[in-house]
């Protein structure tokens, strides 16, 4: 009896770029990435349909030509969290989530 496994590494499936954006066109962080090959992820309660709703979406791109890809995503809540993630070689996105409501 033996164990078999197969490793699959399809570069075209790796997310390589991530952009946080607002769903409102006049928001300072509005981003329309579809023309640049990005795809959008939204949640129905974060589309900003009413004035009090958050206006948050995530744009991502898969670029098989890039040598680096995103393998994990974490969220920091405190300065200690940020320090710990930085020490583990995580890269911080420039926008704070509070900018989106």
NUMIBA-993681 format. One record per atom (N, C-alpha, C): residue number from 1; residue in three letters; atom name; x, y, z. Coordinates in pm, 1 decimal. Each point is the difference from the previous one (the first is absolute). Last residue first. Example, Ala and Ser with C-alpha at 12.3 -4.5 7.8 and 13.67 -1.06 7.14 Angstrom:
BEGIN
num = 2 residu = ser atome = N east = 1285.0 north = -225.0 up = 708.0
num = 2 residu = ser atome = CA east = 82.0 north = 119.0 up = 6.0
num = 2 residu = ser atome = C east = -77.0 north = 109.0 up = 73.0
num = 1 residu = ala atome = N east = 29.0 north = -572.0 up = -7.0
num = 1 residu = ala atome = CA east = -89.0 north = 119.0 up = 0.0
num = 1 residu = ala atome = C east = 90.0 north = 120.0 up = 0.0
END
This chain:
BEGIN
num = 101 residu = unk atome = N east = -1636.3 north = 5323.1 up = 493.4
num = 101 residu = unk atome = CA east = -125.2 north = 8.4 up = 74.3
num = 101 residu = unk atome = C east = -21.6 north = -111.0 up = 98.1
num = 100 residu = unk atome = N east = 395.3 north = 98.7 up = -285.6
num = 100 residu = unk atome = CA east = -110.7 north = -43.1 up = -82.6
num = 100 residu = unk atome = C east = -133.8 north = -4.6 up = 74.4
num = 99 residu = unk atome = N east = 449.8 north = 100.5 up = 180.9
num = 99 residu = unk atome = CA east = -25.8 north = 99.7 up = -106.3
num = 99 residu = unk atome = C east = -124.9 north = -31.5 up = -80.3
num = 98 residu = unk atome = N east = 198.9 north = -287.8 up = 343.5
num = 98 residu = unk atome = CA east = -94.3 north = 100.1 up = 52.5
num = 98 residu = unk atome = C east = -32.5 north = 107.8 up = -104.3
num = 97 residu = unk atome = N east = 331.2 north = -351.6 up = -67.9
num = 97 residu = unk atome = CA east = -138.8 north = -38.5 up = -29.6
num = 97 residu = unk atome = C east = -101.7 north = 101.5 up = 50.0
num = 96 residu = unk atome = N east = 498.2 north = 134.2 up = -159.2
num = 96 residu = unk atome = CA east = -59.9 north = -56.2 up = 120.1
num = 96 residu = unk atome = C east = -146.7 north = -30.5 up = -30.2
num = 95 residu = unk atome = N east = 420.3 north = 27.7 up = -367.2
num = 95 residu = unk atome = CA east = -123.5 north = 55.2 up = 55.5
num = 95 residu = unk atome = C east = -42.7 north = -74.6 up = 126.0
num = 94 residu = unk atome = N east = 402.7 north = -122.2 up = -259.2
num = 94 residu = unk atome = CA east = 7.7 north = 139.2 up = 47.4
num = 94 residu = unk atome = C east = -126.9 north = 54.9 up = 65.5
num = 93 residu = unk atome = N east = 184.0 north = -518.0 up = 22.2
num = 93 residu = unk atome = CA east = -65.2 north = 81.8 up = -101.1
num = 93 residu = unk atome = C east = -7.6 north = 143.3 up = 53.2
num = 92 residu = unk atome = N east = 381.4 north = -359.7 up = 152.6
num = 92 residu = unk atome = CA east = -122.4 north = 70.3 up = 37.2
num = 92 residu = unk atome = C east = -55.6 north = 75.9 up = -119.8
num = 91 residu = unk atome = N east = 308.1 north = -472.2 up = 66.0
num = 91 residu = unk atome = CA east = 1.2 north = 135.8 up = -53.3
num = 91 residu = unk atome = C east = -134.8 north = 64.4 up = 28.5
num = 90 residu = unk atome = N east = 308.5 north = -415.0 up = 249.5
num = 90 residu = unk atome = CA east = -124.4 north = 39.2 up = -65.5
num = 90 residu = unk atome = C east = 16.4 north = 142.9 up = -49.6
num = 89 residu = unk atome = N east = 332.7 north = -274.4 up = 257.0
num = 89 residu = unk atome = CA east = 12.8 north = 37.7 up = -141.8
num = 89 residu = unk atome = C east = -132.4 north = 20.3 up = -73.6
num = 88 residu = unk atome = N east = 95.9 north = -77.6 up = 483.1
num = 88 residu = unk atome = CA east = -20.8 north = -124.1 up = -75.4
num = 88 residu = unk atome = C east = -2.3 north = 24.5 up = -150.8
num = 87 residu = unk atome = N east = 43.1 north = 359.4 up = 310.8
num = 87 residu = unk atome = CA east = 111.4 north = -90.0 up = 30.6
num = 87 residu = unk atome = C east = -9.5 north = -132.2 up = -75.3
num = 86 residu = unk atome = N east = -357.9 north = 306.7 up = -29.2
num = 86 residu = unk atome = CA east = 116.3 north = 54.5 up = -70.2
num = 86 residu = unk atome = C east = 122.3 north = -89.8 up = 22.4
num = 85 residu = unk atome = N east = -389.5 north = -102.8 up = 237.4
num = 85 residu = unk atome = CA east = -14.8 north = -32.0 up = -141.2
num = 85 residu = unk atome = C east = 117.5 north = 52.1 up = -82.3
num = 84 residu = unk atome = N east = -10.9 north = 107.8 up = 461.4
num = 84 residu = unk atome = CA east = 13.7 north = -143.9 up = -17.3
num = 84 residu = unk atome = C east = -8.8 north = -39.3 up = -148.0
num = 83 residu = unk atome = N east = -83.2 north = 449.5 up = 120.0
num = 83 residu = unk atome = CA east = 141.2 north = -33.1 up = 20.0
num = 83 residu = unk atome = C east = 25.0 north = -148.8 up = -26.6
num = 82 residu = unk atome = N east = -446.0 north = 151.5 up = -8.6
num = 82 residu = unk atome = CA east = 75.2 north = 53.5 up = -114.4
num = 82 residu = unk atome = C east = 147.8 north = -36.7 up = 9.4
num = 81 residu = unk atome = N east = -278.3 north = -111.1 up = 365.2
num = 81 residu = unk atome = CA east = -33.3 north = -81.4 up = -117.3
num = 81 residu = unk atome = C east = 83.0 north = 44.2 up = -120.6
num = 80 residu = unk atome = N east = 32.1 north = 261.2 up = 385.3
num = 80 residu = unk atome = CA east = 70.9 north = -126.7 up = 16.4
num = 80 residu = unk atome = C east = -27.4 north = -94.5 up = -117.1
num = 79 residu = unk atome = N east = -236.9 north = 404.3 up = 21.3
num = 79 residu = unk atome = CA east = 139.6 north = 25.4 up = -35.9
num = 79 residu = unk atome = C east = 83.9 north = -127.4 up = 13.5
num = 78 residu = unk atome = N east = -516.9 north = -82.1 up = -91.9
num = 78 residu = unk atome = CA east = 78.7 north = 75.0 up = 98.0
num = 78 residu = unk atome = C east = 141.3 north = 23.4 up = -52.9
num = 77 residu = unk atome = N east = -327.7 north = -235.9 up = -251.6
num = 77 residu = unk atome = CA east = -89.2 north = 85.7 up = 77.6
num = 77 residu = unk atome = C east = 76.5 north = 90.7 up = 95.5
num = 76 residu = unk atome = N east = 66.4 north = -307.4 up = -499.7
num = 76 residu = unk atome = CA east = 53.2 north = 45.9 up = 128.8
num = 76 residu = unk atome = C east = -100.3 north = 94.0 up = 65.2
num = 75 residu = unk atome = N east = -18.0 north = -430.5 up = -377.3
num = 75 residu = unk atome = CA east = -46.5 north = 134.2 up = 36.4
num = 75 residu = unk atome = C east = 57.6 north = 35.7 up = 135.7
num = 74 residu = unk atome = N east = 132.3 north = -357.0 up = -447.8
num = 74 residu = unk atome = CA east = -29.0 north = 18.9 up = 143.1
num = 74 residu = unk atome = C east = -46.5 north = 143.8 up = 21.8
num = 73 residu = unk atome = N east = 107.2 north = -398.9 up = -416.0
num = 73 residu = unk atome = CA east = -45.5 north = 135.4 up = 33.0
num = 73 residu = unk atome = C east = -35.1 north = 2.9 up = 147.2
num = 72 residu = unk atome = N east = 306.8 north = -316.7 up = -386.3
num = 72 residu = unk atome = CA east = -76.0 north = 10.2 up = 123.7
num = 72 residu = unk atome = C east = -38.1 north = 145.4 up = 21.0
num = 71 residu = unk atome = N east = 238.2 north = -141.5 up = -387.0
num = 71 residu = unk atome = CA east = -28.5 north = -134.1 up = 51.6
num = 71 residu = unk atome = C east = -83.1 north = 3.3 up = 128.5
num = 70 residu = unk atome = N east = 151.0 north = 298.0 up = -477.7
num = 70 residu = unk atome = CA east = -57.9 north = 11.7 up = 133.8
num = 70 residu = unk atome = C east = -35.9 north = -140.3 up = 48.5
num = 69 residu = unk atome = N east = 411.5 north = 93.7 up = -352.9
num = 69 residu = unk atome = CA east = -145.5 north = -5.7 up = 6.0
num = 69 residu = unk atome = C east = -45.7 north = 8.5 up = 145.5
num = 68 residu = unk atome = N east = 459.7 north = 69.6 up = -377.4
num = 68 residu = unk atome = CA east = -55.3 north = -1.8 up = 135.6
num = 68 residu = unk atome = C east = -151.7 north = -3.0 up = -6.2
num = 67 residu = unk atome = N east = 255.5 north = 14.9 up = -399.9
num = 67 residu = unk atome = CA east = 66.9 north = -104.9 up = 76.9
num = 67 residu = unk atome = C east = -52.5 north = -10.5 up = 142.9
num = 66 residu = unk atome = N east = -252.8 north = 157.1 up = -483.6
num = 66 residu = unk atome = CA east = 65.5 north = 47.9 up = 122.3
num = 66 residu = unk atome = C east = 58.9 north = -115.7 up = 79.4
num = 65 residu = unk atome = N east = -264.5 north = -53.2 up = -403.1
num = 65 residu = unk atome = CA east = 137.3 north = 41.4 up = -29.3
num = 65 residu = unk atome = C east = 75.5 north = 46.6 up = 124.7
num = 64 residu = unk atome = N east = -471.4 north = -126.8 up = -14.5
num = 64 residu = unk atome = CA east = 88.1 north = -117.1 up = -1.2
num = 64 residu = unk atome = C east = 145.5 north = 37.2 up = -25.5
num = 63 residu = unk atome = N east = -425.0 north = 264.1 up = 219.3
num = 63 residu = unk atome = CA east = 98.4 north = 22.7 up = -104.6
num = 63 residu = unk atome = C east = 103.7 north = -111.7 up = 3.9
num = 62 residu = unk atome = N east = -505.7 north = 184.8 up = 203.5
num = 62 residu = unk atome = CA east = 83.1 north = -119.2 up = -9.4
num = 62 residu = unk atome = C east = 92.1 north = 18.8 up = -119.6
num = 61 residu = unk atome = N east = -302.0 north = 344.8 up = 353.3
num = 61 residu = unk atome = CA east = 49.7 north = -35.9 up = -132.2
num = 61 residu = unk atome = C east = 82.8 north = -126.3 up = 11.6
num = 60 residu = unk atome = N east = -412.5 north = 314.5 up = 288.3
num = 60 residu = unk atome = CA east = 118.4 north = -85.8 up = -5.4
num = 60 residu = unk atome = C east = 35.7 north = -31.7 up = -144.4
num = 59 residu = unk atome = N east = -316.6 north = 341.8 up = 366.0
num = 59 residu = unk atome = CA east = 35.6 north = -31.7 up = -137.9
num = 59 residu = unk atome = C east = 124.7 north = -87.5 up = 3.5
num = 58 residu = unk atome = N east = -418.4 north = 138.0 up = 363.0
num = 58 residu = unk atome = CA east = 138.5 north = -42.3 up = -20.7
num = 58 residu = unk atome = C east = 16.5 north = -32.5 up = -147.8
num = 57 residu = unk atome = N east = -348.9 north = 339.3 up = 312.8
num = 57 residu = unk atome = CA east = 16.0 north = -113.9 up = -89.3
num = 57 residu = unk atome = C east = 148.9 north = -31.0 up = -12.5
num = 56 residu = unk atome = N east = -392.9 north = 340.1 up = 291.9
num = 56 residu = unk atome = CA east = 126.9 north = -71.0 up = -9.6
num = 56 residu = unk atome = C east = -4.9 north = -113.5 up = -101.4
num = 55 residu = unk atome = N east = -280.6 north = 379.2 up = 262.9
num = 55 residu = unk atome = CA east = 18.8 north = 1.8 up = -144.9
num = 55 residu = unk atome = C east = 130.3 north = -68.5 up = -35.6
num = 54 residu = unk atome = N east = -405.2 north = 21.4 up = 432.5
num = 54 residu = unk atome = CA east = 140.4 north = 2.6 up = -43.5
num = 54 residu = unk atome = C east = 9.0 north = -9.6 up = -152.2
num = 53 residu = unk atome = N east = -441.4 north = 218.2 up = 225.8
num = 53 residu = unk atome = CA east = 62.1 north = -128.3 up = -35.3
num = 53 residu = unk atome = C east = 148.2 north = 17.3 up = -32.7
num = 52 residu = unk atome = N east = -332.9 north = 354.8 up = 100.0
num = 52 residu = unk atome = CA east = 67.7 north = -56.7 up = 116.9
num = 52 residu = unk atome = C east = 69.6 north = -134.0 up = -28.9
num = 51 residu = unk atome = N east = -258.6 north = 247.8 up = -333.8
num = 51 residu = unk atome = CA east = 106.3 north = 87.2 up = 49.5
num = 51 residu = unk atome = C east = 77.9 north = -59.5 up = 116.7
num = 50 residu = unk atome = N east = -220.1 north = -337.1 up = -348.9
num = 50 residu = unk atome = CA east = -55.0 north = 112.3 up = 76.0
num = 50 residu = unk atome = C east = 117.9 north = 78.0 up = 58.8
num = 49 residu = unk atome = N east = 115.3 north = -345.0 up = -281.9
num = 49 residu = unk atome = CA east = -129.9 north = 32.0 up = -58.8
num = 49 residu = unk atome = C east = -71.9 north = 111.1 up = 75.0
num = 48 residu = unk atome = N east = 463.9 north = -241.7 up = 16.7
num = 48 residu = unk atome = CA east = -29.7 north = 141.6 up = 17.1
num = 48 residu = unk atome = C east = -132.9 north = 42.6 up = -58.4
num = 47 residu = unk atome = N east = 230.5 north = -447.4 up = 39.8
num = 47 residu = unk atome = CA east = -5.7 north = 67.6 up = -129.8
num = 47 residu = unk atome = C east = -31.6 north = 148.5 up = 11.1
num = 46 residu = unk atome = N east = 37.0 north = -397.5 up = 321.3
num = 46 residu = unk atome = CA east = 108.1 north = 98.8 up = -4.2
num = 46 residu = unk atome = C east = 4.3 north = 72.8 up = -133.5
num = 45 residu = unk atome = N east = -289.4 north = -376.0 up = 127.8
num = 45 residu = unk atome = CA east = -23.4 north = 101.8 up = 102.0
num = 45 residu = unk atome = C east = 109.9 north = 106.3 up = 3.2
num = 44 residu = unk atome = N east = 8.9 north = -377.6 up = -306.4
num = 44 residu = unk atome = CA east = -124.0 north = 74.8 up = -22.0
num = 44 residu = unk atome = C east = -25.5 north = 109.1 up = 103.0
num = 43 residu = unk atome = N east = 488.7 north = -144.8 up = -155.3
num = 43 residu = unk atome = CA east = -98.4 north = -61.9 up = 88.3
num = 43 residu = unk atome = C east = -125.4 north = 85.3 up = -10.2
num = 42 residu = unk atome = N east = 444.2 north = -89.2 up = -354.8
num = 42 residu = unk atome = CA east = -81.5 north = 88.1 up = 84.3
num = 42 residu = unk atome = C east = -89.4 north = -85.3 up = 89.9
num = 41 residu = unk atome = N east = 448.0 north = -7.0 up = -373.1
num = 41 residu = unk atome = CA east = -71.1 north = -77.9 up = 101.2
num = 41 residu = unk atome = C east = -76.7 north = 101.1 up = 85.5
num = 40 residu = unk atome = N east = 250.5 north = 0.4 up = -530.7
num = 40 residu = unk atome = CA east = -51.5 north = 59.7 up = 123.5
num = 40 residu = unk atome = C east = -67.4 north = -103.9 up = 89.7
num = 39 residu = unk atome = N east = 426.1 north = 23.9 up = -391.0
num = 39 residu = unk atome = CA east = -135.7 north = -48.4 up = 23.6
num = 39 residu = unk atome = C east = -42.5 north = 49.0 up = 137.4
num = 38 residu = unk atome = N east = 392.5 north = 172.8 up = -394.4
num = 38 residu = unk atome = CA east = -40.8 north = -34.1 up = 136.0
num = 38 residu = unk atome = C east = -142.4 north = -54.3 up = 0.1
num = 37 residu = unk atome = N east = 262.6 north = 181.2 up = -384.9
num = 37 residu = unk atome = CA east = 4.8 north = -143.2 up = 25.4
num = 37 residu = unk atome = C east = -35.2 north = -42.8 up = 141.7
num = 36 residu = unk atome = N east = -14.6 north = 452.0 up = -204.8
num = 36 residu = unk atome = CA east = 138.8 north = -40.8 up = 21.6
num = 36 residu = unk atome = C east = 12.6 north = -148.0 up = 37.1
num = 35 residu = unk atome = N east = -421.9 north = 217.6 up = -68.1
num = 35 residu = unk atome = CA east = 74.5 north = 31.4 up = -123.0
num = 35 residu = unk atome = C east = 146.5 north = -42.3 up = 9.4
num = 34 residu = unk atome = N east = -296.1 north = -39.9 up = 378.5
num = 34 residu = unk atome = CA east = -28.9 north = -99.2 up = -103.7
num = 34 residu = unk atome = C east = 75.5 north = 25.7 up = -130.1
num = 33 residu = unk atome = N east = -6.8 north = 258.7 up = 438.4
num = 33 residu = unk atome = CA east = 112.2 north = -80.0 up = -45.8
num = 33 residu = unk atome = C east = -26.8 north = -94.2 up = -114.7
num = 32 residu = unk atome = N east = -144.9 north = 456.0 up = 287.8
num = 32 residu = unk atome = CA east = -66.9 north = -76.6 up = -105.0
num = 32 residu = unk atome = C east = 107.7 north = -82.6 up = -70.1
num = 31 residu = unk atome = N east = -81.1 north = 285.4 up = 494.8
num = 31 residu = unk atome = CA east = 94.0 north = -63.6 up = -93.0
num = 31 residu = unk atome = C east = -80.3 north = -82.1 up = -99.6
num = 30 residu = unk atome = N east = -31.7 north = 395.7 up = 439.5
num = 30 residu = unk atome = CA east = -68.7 north = -72.5 up = -106.5
num = 30 residu = unk atome = C east = 104.8 north = -52.9 up = -97.9
num = 29 residu = unk atome = N east = 55.1 north = 273.0 up = 416.9
num = 29 residu = unk atome = CA east = 63.0 north = -130.1 up = -24.2
num = 29 residu = unk atome = C east = -76.4 north = -84.2 up = -102.8
num = 28 residu = unk atome = N east = -146.7 north = 440.2 up = 140.5
num = 28 residu = unk atome = CA east = 143.4 north = 17.5 up = -26.1
num = 28 residu = unk atome = C east = 72.2 north = -130.5 up = -30.7
num = 27 residu = unk atome = N east = -524.6 north = 77.4 up = -123.3
num = 27 residu = unk atome = CA east = 79.2 north = -24.7 up = 120.8
num = 27 residu = unk atome = C east = 148.8 north = 10.7 up = -34.1
num = 26 residu = unk atome = N east = -383.3 north = 20.3 up = -311.3
num = 26 residu = unk atome = CA east = 59.3 north = 127.3 up = 44.2
num = 26 residu = unk atome = C east = 82.8 north = -12.6 up = 127.7
num = 25 residu = unk atome = N east = -235.1 north = -385.2 up = -208.0
num = 25 residu = unk atome = CA east = 89.3 north = 64.4 up = -97.2
num = 25 residu = unk atome = C east = 65.6 north = 130.2 up = 47.1
num = 24 residu = unk atome = N east = -152.2 north = -431.6 up = 305.1
num = 24 residu = unk atome = CA east = -56.5 north = 129.4 up = -41.3
num = 24 residu = unk atome = C east = 96.6 north = 74.2 up = -91.9
num = 23 residu = unk atome = N east = 91.5 north = -420.5 up = 223.5
num = 23 residu = unk atome = CA east = -97.6 north = -24.0 up = -105.8
num = 23 residu = unk atome = C east = -62.8 north = 130.1 up = -50.7
num = 22 residu = unk atome = N east = 514.3 north = -83.5 up = 208.4
num = 22 residu = unk atome = CA east = -136.0 north = 37.3 up = 36.1
num = 22 residu = unk atome = C east = -91.3 north = -32.3 up = -117.7
num = 21 residu = unk atome = N east = 481.9 north = -259.4 up = 123.8
num = 21 residu = unk atome = CA east = -65.3 north = 112.5 up = -64.3
num = 21 residu = unk atome = C east = -138.6 north = 25.3 up = 55.7
num = 20 residu = unk atome = N east = 520.9 north = -285.4 up = 18.5
num = 20 residu = unk atome = CA east = -122.9 north = 29.8 up = 72.7
num = 20 residu = unk atome = C east = -63.6 north = 121.9 up = -64.2
num = 19 residu = unk atome = N east = 350.2 north = -385.4 up = -208.8
num = 19 residu = unk atome = CA east = -30.0 north = 142.0 up = 18.9
num = 19 residu = unk atome = C east = -131.8 north = 12.0 up = 75.2
num = 18 residu = unk atome = N east = 419.4 north = -376.4 up = -170.2
num = 18 residu = unk atome = CA east = -120.0 north = 21.4 up = 80.4
num = 18 residu = unk atome = C east = -17.1 north = 149.8 up = 22.6
num = 17 residu = unk atome = N east = 296.8 north = -417.7 up = -304.7
num = 17 residu = unk atome = CA east = -22.4 north = 140.8 up = 32.3
num = 17 residu = unk atome = C east = -133.1 north = 14.4 up = 71.7
num = 16 residu = unk atome = N east = 160.0 north = -428.4 up = -133.0
num = 16 residu = unk atome = CA east = 127.7 north = 70.0 up = 7.3
num = 16 residu = unk atome = C east = -14.9 north = 145.9 up = 41.0
num = 15 residu = unk atome = N east = -248.5 north = -529.2 up = 6.3
num = 15 residu = unk atome = CA east = -24.5 north = 144.4 up = 6.3
num = 15 residu = unk atome = C east = 134.7 north = 68.5 up = 19.0
num = 14 residu = unk atome = N east = -64.9 north = -490.0 up = -241.5
num = 14 residu = unk atome = CA east = 48.9 north = 76.6 up = 114.5
num = 14 residu = unk atome = C east = -43.5 north = 145.3 up = -8.2
num = 13 residu = unk atome = N east = -70.5 north = -351.8 up = -339.6
num = 13 residu = unk atome = CA east = -102.2 north = 6.5 up = 103.8
num = 13 residu = unk atome = C east = 42.2 north = 82.6 up = 121.5
num = 12 residu = unk atome = N east = 279.7 north = -106.7 up = -386.9
num = 12 residu = unk atome = CA east = -107.9 north = 87.6 up = -45.7
num = 12 residu = unk atome = C east = -110.9 north = 13.8 up = 103.7
num = 11 residu = unk atome = N east = 380.3 north = -298.5 up = 56.6
num = 11 residu = unk atome = CA east = 31.9 north = 141.4 up = 20.8
num = 11 residu = unk atome = C east = -113.7 north = 93.6 up = -39.0
num = 10 residu = unk atome = N east = 6.7 north = -510.4 up = 175.8
num = 10 residu = unk atome = CA east = -43.9 north = 68.3 up = -121.0
num = 10 residu = unk atome = C east = 14.2 north = 150.1 up = 20.0
num = 9 residu = unk atome = N east = 148.8 north = -471.9 up = 228.4
num = 9 residu = unk atome = CA east = 35.5 north = 140.4 up = 18.2
num = 9 residu = unk atome = C east = -31.7 north = 72.6 up = -129.5
num = 8 residu = unk atome = N east = -50.3 north = -501.7 up = 285.0
num = 8 residu = unk atome = CA east = -46.3 north = 80.1 up = -112.2
num = 8 residu = unk atome = C east = 30.0 north = 145.6 up = 29.5
num = 7 residu = unk atome = N east = 132.6 north = -540.0 up = 165.1
num = 7 residu = unk atome = CA east = 9.8 north = 143.2 up = 24.2
num = 7 residu = unk atome = C east = -43.4 north = 74.0 up = -125.4
num = 6 residu = unk atome = N east = -113.4 north = -506.5 up = 211.1
num = 6 residu = unk atome = CA east = 38.3 north = 76.3 up = -118.8
num = 6 residu = unk atome = C east = 0.7 north = 146.8 up = 36.3
num = 5 residu = unk atome = N east = 28.5 north = -528.3 up = 250.5
num = 5 residu = unk atome = CA east = -50.9 north = 136.9 up = -4.2
num = 5 residu = unk atome = C east = 52.4 north = 67.8 up = -124.7
num = 4 residu = unk atome = N east = -53.0 north = -517.9 up = 285.2
num = 4 residu = unk atome = CA east = 32.7 north = 78.0 up = -119.2
num = 4 residu = unk atome = C east = -52.7 north = 141.9 up = 17.6
num = 3 residu = unk atome = N east = 138.7 north = -469.1 up = 313.2
num = 3 residu = unk atome = CA east = -75.6 north = 125.4 up = -11.1
num = 3 residu = unk atome = C east = 49.9 north = 74.6 up = -122.5
num = 2 residu = unk atome = N east = -9.3 north = -556.5 up = 121.0
num = 2 residu = unk atome = CA east = 78.7 north = 122.1 up = -9.1
num = 2 residu = unk atome = C east = -92.7 north = 119.8 up = -13.3
num = 1 residu = unk atome = N east = 34.2 north = -571.9 up = 115.4
num = 1 residu = unk atome = CA east = -85.9 north = 117.3 up = 0.0
num = 1 residu = unk atome = C east = 90.3 north = 123.4 up = 0.0
END
